[in-house]
Amino acid sequence: MTPKLITTMQSYSGPLFLRDLAAGVTVAMVALPLSLAIAIASGADPATGLITAIVGGFLISLLGGSRVQIGGPTGAFIVVVYGVIAAHGFDGLVLATLMAGVMLVVAGFLRAGRLIAYVPEPVIHGFTIGIAVIIAVSQLKDFMGLEMAEVPAEFFEKLHEMWIARDSLNTASLAIGGVTMGLIVVLRRMFPRLPGLIVAVAVTSALVAFLDLPVDTIRSRFGDLPSTLPVPHLPEMTYDRVIELLPSAFIIAFLAGVESLLSAMVADRMIGSRHRSNAEVLAQGFANIGSALFGGLPATGAIARTATNVRAGGKTPVAGLIHALTILLVMLVAAPLAGYLAMPALAGLLLLTAWNMSEPQHWRAHATLPRADLFLLLLTLVLTVLADLTIAIGVGVACGLALRLNRRNAPPADWTPRDR
């Protein structure tokens, strides 16, 4: 349960710091637009995305069990956060995040980090693809500049309302979103070490400003971003409120634990190392408590940003600390500039994020899964999109465990009738 930072400090050196410094700054430039876009897509103020990346990201690197894990807000939480805010308000989300953090801290002390092995892989793939579908659909309004008074939460109703609003299509928004996506893809292939996300979003947002295009920006919709972190404070807690938010808190804790441990395992394969799962779960818990105290969103390890850190040369958790401090510096010094970022550019960024989340390179392998596993994947996917993530995960995990017991040829239960 010892944080990796303590272990790596025993042999730390100047050359290692220079590598971590370069990687941390690079990842911060990737995390900046993503954090803003994820917060907006979640129905929260864009500043909450930066707060989460700073506070949550710092604590995950400070206390985590991975050498190269980068934490912050992630796309997987968009659906959950949007739903909690819609049902309970932003203060309800903050309390649910705080409760999830406490759950994760308890799970870490109980050494529950290895329990991820019991979550069926088709369930993980199913709800991840389902979340990607929901994110993609939710970004079409800003991507196309549609004029809609209100965007429904229900999937098919949302599609129906966007179809009704199709005549309000803004070609300038569509062009900015499309060019942003094209730039990201080109820069990622031609200059993989360059923080292409921030470059692409900055270039197209600059075009909006200089050409005075009729396109929404962060400033026009939300006003100026704050240039300081808020004062930490506890959310209002009552017994009834805590009981009401327990299901949401459990889902946040489950997602944070699963995604962070998956990200840590991916990082292990990239650098030939082994993470400490219980320390990682503990770090997620303290990170979510910290994020909630500052009014941020749920935080977890981010697979894409962790991979970027590895490719940029990050070697120790110091890179993650530098990533968080760099975002804080940008917030303190250049917050007004972020207001010029164009909404279609951020929508295009999230559309690509959703595409990558769905892992299209694995679709063919999914199609060849055993029939029961494929059914489990599709069931979780459909329930995630059409019902609720809580239901999807609950049903998926229950069915997956039943299938696992069946494959182990577990003997039938010996039921003894009671005398009445």
N, C-alpha and C positions, 0 to 999 in steps of 0.2 A: 504493500500500500504506500510505499515511499514514492513521492513524485520523481519523475525522471529528471527534472531540473537539478535536484540535489545530486543525483548520480553523475550527470554530465559535467557538473561544476568541478568535480574532482580532477579532471584532466583538461579543463578548458584552457584555451590559448588565444593569442591575438589573431592568428589566421582564421581560427574558427569563428571569432567574433565578426570579422570582416565578411565571411560567407553568410553568417546569420543576418548581418545588417543589410546586405544586398537583397537577400531573400525576403526578409521582413518588409522592407519598403516595397518590393515588387508585389507581394501578396496584398499589402494594404491598398495598392492602386487597383487591384482586382476586386477587393472586398468593398471598397467605397461605393461604387455604383450598384453593386449587388445588394448591399445592406439597405440602401435607399429604396431600391426597387422592391425588395421583399417586404419592407415595412408598408409601403404604399399599397401593394397588392394584398396585404393582410388587413387593410382597412384601418391602419394606424397612421399616426403622424410620421413623416419620413425621418425626423430626428431620432425616433425610437430605434430605428435600424442602426444608426451610428452609435448610440448609447450601448446597444447590445453587443456590437462588434468590439467596442472599447472595453467595457466592463467584463462581459462574458468571455470575450476572447482572451483578455489578460489573465483571468482566473483559470481558464482551461489550460493555458500554457504554463502558468505558475504551479498548479497543483496536479496536472494530469499525468497519466502513466505512459504517454507516447512521446518519443523524441521530437516528432515533427508535426503533431496534430495542430491544426488551426481551427479555432472555434469562433462562433458568432451566430447570427440569424441564418436560417437555411430555408430553401424552398419547401422542404417537407412540412414545415410548420404553417405555411400560408393558409391551408384549408382549416386547420384547427384554430388558429388565431382569429381568422375571419369569423368563424362560427361562434367562438366564445365572445368576441366583441359584439357581434350582432345580438346575441342572446343575453349577455350580462354586462355589457359596457366595457370600456377600457379598464376601469378599476377592477372589474371582475377578472379580466385577463391577468392583471398584475398579481392579484391574490392567488389565482390558479397557478401562475408561474412560481410564486413563492412556495406554495404547497408542494408543487412538483419537485422543487429543489430540496425541500425537507425529505420527501420520499426517497429521492436519489441518494442523499447523504446517509439515510438509514440503510438503504440497500447496499451502499458501499461498505459500511461498517459491518453489515451482515455477510459480506463477501459474496454478493449475488451477481458479480460481474460475469461469471461463466454461464449464467442461465440463458444467455442469448443463443447458445447452442440448441436450446429446446424450442426456439421459435422456428417453425417450418420455413424453409427458403422460398417456396412458392407464395407464401403469405407476404413475405417481405417484398418480393417482386411484384405481386399483385397490387398491394396498396401503394407502392412507389409509382407504378405506371398509372394507377388511378389518380394519384395526386398530380402527376405530370399533366394528365388530361384536363383536370380541373383548373390548374394554373394556366395552361395554354388558352382555354376558353375564356377565363377571366381577363386575359390581357387583350383580347380582340377589340374591345371597346376603345381603349387608348391607342392601340396600334392603328386602327382605322379612323380614329377621331370621331366616332359616332356620338351624336348628341342624344343622351338618355338622361331623363330626370332621376331615375333610380335603376340600379342594376339588381335584379332579383337574385336571391341566393340559390334557388333551386335550379338544377342543371338545365333541364329542357325548357323551363320558363325563361331562363337567361338567354338561351339560343333563340327562342321565339321573339323576345323583346328586341334582340339585336337585329333579327330579320326585319321586324317592323321598322326599325330605325335605319335601314340600309340606305335610304335616300339621303341621309345626312353624312354619308361617307366624305371624309376630308382627304383629298388626294395628296396634300402636302404632308399630313400626318403619315399616310401610308408610305409615301416616298422616304420620309425620314426614318421610319421604322425599318423598311426594307434595306435601305443603304446601311443602317447601323448593323443589321444582321450580316449583310454581305461583308462589311469591313471586319467584323469580329472573326468570321470564318477565314477570310484571307490572311489577316494578321496572325491568327493562331497557327495557320499552316506555314506561312513564309517566315514569321519571326516568333517562334514558340516561346522564347524567353522574354519577349516584350509584353508588358501588361496591356494586351490588346483591348480588353473590355473598356477601361477608362479612356484609352485613346479613341476608340470608335465612338463611344457616347459623347466624348468631349468635342470631337470633330463635327458630328451631326448637330449637336446642340449649338455649337458656334455658328453653323450655317443658319439655324433658325433665328439666332440673334442678329446676325449681320444682314440677312436677307429680309428680316422682319416678317417671317412666315406666320400664318394664322394657326399656330400650333401651341397647345398647352405646355407650360413648363411647371416645375416644382413651385416656383415663386408665384406664378399666376393662380395656381390652385390652392397652395398651402401657406403662402407668405414666406418671409425670410426664415431660414433655419437658425436656431440658437447657436451662439458661439461659445457656450460653456456647458459643462455637465450640470444637471440639476442637483439639488441637495437631496441626499438619500433620506427616505422616510418609509415607515411601515404603512401598508394599505389598511383601510378600515376592515376589521374582522369581527364578525358575529358568528355565533354557533350555526344559525340557519344558513348564513352565506357560505360558510365552510362546507356544510353538508351538501348544499346545492352545487358547489363547484368541484366536489370530489371526483366525479367522472371525468371532467375536463382536465383536472390536475393529473389524474392517473394516465390519461392519454398523452399529455405533454411529457410526463416522466418516462413513459414507455418509449415514445419516439426519440427523446433525447438520449436515453440509454442505448437503444438499438442503433441509431444512426452514428453515435460517437464511437461505439465499439466496432461497427462495420468500417467506419473510416479509419480507425486505428489498425484494423486488420489489413486493409488495403495499403496503408503506409508501411506496415511490417513487410509486406511482399516487395514493396518498392525499394526499401533500404536494407533488407535482410536483417531485421531486428525483431524483438518481441516486446509488445506493450504490456503494461500491468493493468489488467482489466478492472480490478477493484479500485485502484487509484484513479483510473479514468472515470468510473462511475461517481466516485466522491467528488472529483473535479467538476463534473457536470452539475452535481447538486449544489455546490458552493457557487458555481457560475450563475445558475438560475436564481439562487437566492440574491446574489449581488445584483444581477440585472433587474430583478423585481424591485429591489430597494431603490434603484435609480430610475424606476419607471420604464424599463426596457421590455423587450420581447423575450420569449424563450430562446435559449442558446444551446448549441450542441456542436460537436465536431463536424466540420464541413469537408466532405470528400474532395470536391473540386478544388477548394482553396488549399487543402492539405497536399494534394498532388502538385499544385502550382508551387508550393513551398519547396517540395522535394526537387522538382525540376529546376527551380531557381537556385538551388545549392544550399538550402537550409539544413543544418545538421543537428541542432539542439533546440529545446523549448525557448531559448533566447530569441530565435527568429519570430516566434509567436508573440512574445512580449513586445518586440520592436514593431510588429504589425499593428498591435493595439495602440501603442504610443504614437505611431505615425498617423493613424486615423484621428487620434485625439488632437495632435498638432494641426492637422488639416482643419478640424472642427474649430479650433481656437483662432486660426489665422485666416482661413479661406472659406468659411461657411457661406458668406454671401454669393460666392461664385457657384456653389452647388445649386443655388436657386435657379440658375439658367439652364440646368439639365432638362432636356425635352422629354415629356411623358411618352411619346411614341418610341423614342430611343430606348428608354428604360423598359417599355413593353416588349420591344424587339429582343432586348437582352434576356428578359424572362422567358420569352418564347423559346429561345435557344437553350436556356437552362432547363426548361421542361422537356425539350427534345433529348437533351443529354441525360436527364433523370430517367427517362423511359428506357435507356440503354438499347437502342435499336439494333446494335451489333449482336444482341443476345436473343432477338425475336425468333430467329430460326431454331435456336436451341430450345426455346420455350415450346415451340410447336411440336418438338419430338419428345417432350416429357412423357412419362407414363400417364395414362388417362386420368388417374385419380389426382396426380399432382397438377396436371393442366386444368382440371375442373376446379381445384382449390385456388389456383392462381386467378382464373377467370371469375370465380365467385367473389374473391376478395376485391378484385378490380371493380366489378359491377357494383358491389355494395359500397365501395369507397366513393364512386361517382354518383350513384343514384340514391343512396341512403345516408349513411353517416360513418365517419371513420371509426368511431367507437364500436358500432355494430360490426363493421367490416373486420376489425382486428379481433374482436371477441369471437365472432363466428369462425373466422379463418383459423385462429389459434386452436379453438376447440375441435374443429374438424381435422386439423393437421395432427393434433395429438391423438385423436381417435384412429386416424389412418396409421400413425406410427405404432400404436399398440396392436392394431390388426396385423401389420406386417411382421411383428415380433411373435405372432401366433400366441398371444396371451390367452390363457384358459378362460372360459366363460365364468362369470361370477356365480358362486354357489349360494343361491338365494334360499334361505330357510323360512318357510311361512310361519308367521307368528300365530300363537294361539290367542284367539279372541274370545 
